[in-house]
Amino acid sequence: MYKKTQVKFKTYKSDAAPFFFYIEIFPFDTSLIRNPNLFSLLKIIEKNPIIPIPMRVDRVFNGENSVIIRPREVISFQISEDQLAIINPHHFLSNGIKNLIYFSEIRSSEQFFKSLSSKDVISWWEATRFLYGNLSRLEEDFSAFLRAYLHTLVKSYIEGGDLVSAAIRYCQILEDICKKRMEQNKILMEINGEESNVKMYKSKVLTYYKKFKKVREKQHHPELIDIEIFNYSSNNWPKDATSIKRIESIIKKYIPLLIYDDLQECMLLNLKYLEENEKTIINPSSLIEEKIITIIDSKNFDDDFKKKNTWWKDFNNIEPDLFLEEIFQSLKIKGSGN
């Protein structure tokens, strides 16, 4: 008898797989997908600018946990004398998770000719939503990425300004942050209450011959960095970042260089498109209409509002099975996978 081959993405137990989302300014390039059966999914993704980075479709498809990078504070920016723009954590994450699941369906359909399993996707989310990874530097930077969107594109939209100029500023801010981190070649590691700055990569100069000429090339080799992970599935979520060490933790690893490198590449490509005026920007109004971004009166930004908009919770009201149902209906698949 032949042994049945298990269809899974290759993953590593030591990999913590941290991820978060950034706000894209252009619709997803649907020309990259050749399978006509996926076009209906692509049309939905096109309109959703909350993009996962890194794109951990492997964990979703396999049903293995990953770690959400969580901002420590409410993400807000003063866009006028009496108005604040706020990122709504529930709607933001809900749209991001939806996109990640859709991308996972597309990748698994292309690579394995197989649709997502409801059981695996739900297992992934139920494990992931309770995990916290102690990544203060990434938390700080992703918060800065979101605030940059608020004080460039959202502010420009509210004021009736030039969105192209605002988009250029936004992409440049993100590119600058990523470039700075990579040039500094340092990332904060926090294990058991002790902090240390460690290198994100090692540099090595290679010498070889190309077309009979001696060439010296500097290469960067990413480092695996330790990350401390807390599982709150059997405990109440901490109220804030000061109370994250009340339970036992485990140590896993991740590669921070890849996160900054991927995002910088995206921003450089966006700046090229903006310079060439080849694409239409996604208007921030869609994010406001869908309550991903909320505009409030500054005087309402009190403690009660902050508690309602905290990132420090398990997000049990996000239901991935609803996103799966949309996929199956879109693909006209009966049932819900294996």
N, C-alpha and C positions, 0 to 999 in steps of 0.2 A: 504493500500500500504506500501511496505517496503522502508525505506529511504536509498538512495544509500550511501554506505560507501566511504568516501574520502580517497584515497590511498596517504598518505604523510608521510614523516619522521616527528617525533615530534621535534619541535624546540621552542626556547624561544625568544620573542621579545627583551628582554634585552641583549641577547647574540650577541656580535659584530662579533664573528666567524672569528678572524684573522688567516691567514695561509700564508705559504710561501713554498719553496721547498729546498731540499738538494740533493746532487748528490750521488746516491747509487753506490756501487762498484760491487755488484752482481746482476745477472738477477733476476727478480721477480719469486718467488717460485710458479709455476703454479700448483703444486700438491695440493695446498690449495683449488682449485676450482674443483668441481665435475661435473658441467654441461657441457657436451661435446659441446653444442651449442655455448659456449663462448670461445672455444679453439683458434679460429681464432683471437679473440681480445687479448687473452693472449699472443699470439706470437708477437703481435705488442708491447704490454707493456713490454715484456721481454727485448726488445732492447732499451728501453727508460729509462735511469737511473735518470731522473729528477722527483723526488718523492715528492708529496704534504705532508706537515706535519703542523697541523693535517689534516687528510683525511676528509675534509668537503663535503662528497658526499651528505649529507642531504640538504645542501643549493643549490647545483647544481640541484638535482632532484626536489626540491620544487620550484625552481625559485626565491629563496630569496637571498638577497645580503650578501656578506661576505667582509672581508677587507684584501687586499694584504699587507703584510709586505714589505716595500720598502727600499732597501739600499739607504743611502743618498749620496754615492759617487760611481764613477765608480769602479767596482771590478777588480783589476789588481794585478799582482805580477811579479817581475823581475826574470825571469828564467835563464837568462845568462847576460853577460856583455852588450849586445846590443839588447836583446829581452825581450818583455813583453808578458805575457799571460793575456788576457782580457775575461771577461764574457760578451757575447753579450746579452743585456737585452731582445730584441725582440725574438730572437731564444730560449733563455733560458725559458722565460715565455710561449712562444707558445708551446714548448714541455711539459712544466709542466702542462699547462691548458689542453692540449690534454690528458695527462695521467689522470688528475683528472676527466675529462669527461668520459674516458674509465672505470675508476674505478667506477664511478657513475652508468654507464650502467650495469656493472657486479653486483654491490650491489643491484640495483633496480630489476634486473632480478632474482636474488636469493631470495630477500626478498618479492617482490610484484608480481613476474612473469610478470613484465611490463617493456617496453622499455622507454627510456627517451623521453620527449616531446621537440621538437625543440623550441616551444614557451617558455617553462620554462627555458631551458638552455640559450637561448638568453637573456631572461629577467634577469637571474642571472648575466650574464657577463656585460650587458649594465648598470646595477646598480653598480656592483662591481668595474668596471674599473675606475669609477669616485671618489671612496672613498679613503680617506687617514686617517689612524689611527695613532695617535701620540704615537709611540712605539719605542723611540730611543734606549732603551736597547736591544730589540729584533732585531732592524735594525742593531745594532752594532754586535750582535752575529751571525746573519745569514750572514752578510758580512764576518765575520771571518771564518765561515764554508766554504764559497765558496773560499776564499783566501787559506784556508788550502788545498783544493783540487788542486789548481793551483800550490802551492809550494811543494807539495808532488808528486802526481801521474803525473801531467802534466810535471813538471820539470824532473821527473825520466824518463818519456817516451821520451822527447826530447833528454835527455842525454844518452839514451839507458841503463838506470839503472834497478835495480830489482824492478818490480812493486809490488811484494808481500810485500817487506819491506816498500815501499812507502805507500801502502794501510794500513799497520799496523800503521804507523805514522799518517796517515790521520784520521783513526778511533779513535786513542788514543787522538788526539787533540780535536775532537768533544766530545768525552766522558768526557775528562777533563773539558772542558768548561761547559758542562751540570752539571757535578758533583759539580763544584765550585759554580755555581749559586744556586743549590739546597741546598748545605751545608750552604751558606751564608744566604739563606732564605730571600732574599731581591730583589725587582724589582722596577725600577724607574717608578713612576707615574707622568704624566705631564698633569695638568688640568688648563685651562685658564692662561697659562704662569707660573704657580706655580709648582715646583718640590717637590716630597717627596718620600722617600724610604719606601715601605710597605712590609709586610710579604707575601710570596707566600702560606704559609700554617701554620696551628696551630698544635702543637703536643699534644697528649693526651695519657697517659699511662692507659691501660686497664688491669684489673686483672680478671682472670677467671681460672676455673679448667679444666684440660685436662688429662684424664686417672688418675683421683684422685690426680693429682699434681697441685699445685698452679702455674700459669703462669702469668708473667707480660709482656705485649707486648706494644711497643710504636707505635702508629699510627699517620700518617700525614693526615690532612684534608685540601684539597685545598681551598684557599681563592678566592673569586670573586673580581677582580681588575677593577677599573674604567679605561675606555679608551675614549679619546676625538677623535671624528670622524668629518672630514670635507668632505662635498660633493661638488665636483667641476663640477657637470653636467651643471650648469648654469654660470660657471666662467672659466676663463683660468687657466690651471694648473700653480701652482707656479714654479718659476724658480729654487728654491732651498728650503732647509729646513728652511731658515730664514724668509720666507714669507708665512708660512702656516696658520697664524692667521688673515688673512684679511677678512674672512667670518665667519658667525655664525657656531657654532659646536653643536653636540649633545653628550651626555654621555651615553655610554653603558658599558658592562662588559665582561671580559674574564677570563680564568683560565691559567695563564702562566706556572704553575707547570706541567700541562699535556703535554705541548710542550716539555719542557726539559726532562721530564721523558720518554716520548715516544722515543725521539731521542737517549737518553742515552741507552735505552733498545735495539734499533736497532744497535748501535755501539758495545755494549757488545756482541751481537749475531754475528756480523760480525767478531769481534776479535776471537771469538770461532771458527768460520769457517776457518779463516785464520790460526789459530794455528793447526787445524786438517787437513788443506789443502784439504777440501772437495769440494770446488767450484772454478770455473774459474772466474777470475776478468774481468769485462767489460773494455776493453782497452780504454784509453782516446782518442785514434785516432778517434773513432767514433764521439766524441763530437767536435773534430776539423774539421772533414770532413763535419759535419752538421752545422758548423759555430756557434755552441753554445759557443765554446771557439775559440778565434782568437789569433794568434801569430803575433805580429807586431814588427817592428823596433822601438826601444825606442825613437828615434828622432821624430817619427810620433805621439807620445802621447802628442798632443797639445790641446788647448782649443776647437778647432773645433771638434776634435775627441771625446773629453769628452762630448760635447753637443750632438753628435750623439748617444752616448752610455749611456745617462742618464736614470735613472729609474723614473724620474719625468715627466711623461706624461701619457695620458689616454690609450695608446696602442690600438687605434682604428683600427690598421691594423691586429690585431689578430681576426680571424673570426671563432668562435666555430661551426658555421653551417657547415663548411668544415670538421671538425672532426666528426660531427654527420653523415654527408654523408658517410664518411669512415666506420663508425660503421654500418649503415644500409646496405651498400654494402657488408660488411663483413658478416653480419647476414642474408643477402639476404632478407631484409625487404623492401617491397614497401611502399613508403610514408615516413613520418617523424614523427611518433608518433601522439599524440593527440593535 
